[in-house]
């Protein structure tokens, strides 16, 4: 068993970056994720073991530093919160267009605008649909615990390099700030071996490596986009992750991710105690989305309820998966407001009275 600590989600993520052999972290402080940078900056050079930690002058500067380090084939990471991620969108599109692996962490807060520092899930569209320009996709993981904030770091690096694609951990202020027991994995030795596509400045015994996202001829740009779409299809075939809770005999199926899923887990328990057969599907990957499993359950359950900390975003992907076979309802709280399990169960009970 690995080392056990009581940590905030942000701290567990930062510690995981060190243990995963991350070569560099670039970032800029913003609540509620500032502890990531603070934790890394507080570590000794011996603990960091060569990892570069740099607070940039701005979020756009930081994401372009990520581009440079990723182009050298290094494991590189950045973290921010909603308004900061918005400022990075051009750079994120460039990273996807250049097929550069990296880890981007968004600890979401309420918006739009500068908003509030309280938790939100209103960046779902931005993360999953592509907040920048072009037909690109990020691989998006949604943790629901401090443990997953830790575990998803090495997983994200593995996926990023496997598919040469940016990966985002889409968390929120609740999970970033909460403290839980976390089992830390043993440190992964940093590899000095670089990918064959990396720009190292040394071209002896190999062709020159060029990393770019510009293709001036339209037929070349289309051909490259077709290549990207084929890659995303491979991701959809191989990397769908989700959790099922009490689903096998469920009449009513909740769909929720991240902190909303934690709340819905309790809703399932309370509902079952009252004899209501409620189940929960928690998408762990938001892209690729578990559309096939949701589609399959639409043949057996009576109705769906999607719960999110926003005005209704993931619910659109659930409706596309269900394809009109069963009713899909939505319940959301916005701006940092958090629903209670009892609040959601009351909504389900009221819905039962309508039938």
Secondary structure, 3 states (H helix, E strand, C coil): CCEEEEEEHHHHHHHHHHHCCCCEEEECCCCCCHHHHHHHHCCCHHHHCCCEEEECCCHHHHHHHHHHHHHCCCCEEEEECHHHHHHCHHHHHHHHHCCCCEEEEEEEECCCCCCCCCECCCCHHHHHHHCCCCCCCCEEECCCCHHHHHHHHHHHHHHHHHHCCEEEEEEEHHHHHCEEEEEECCCCCCCCCCCCCCCCCCCCCCCCCCCCCCCCCHHHHHHHHHHHHHHHHHHHHHCCCEEEECCCCCCEEEECCHHHHHHHHHHHHHHHHCCCCEEEEEECEEECCCHHHHHHHCCCCCEEEEEECCCCCHHHHHHHHHCCCCEEEEEECCCCCCCCHHHHHHHHHHHHHHC
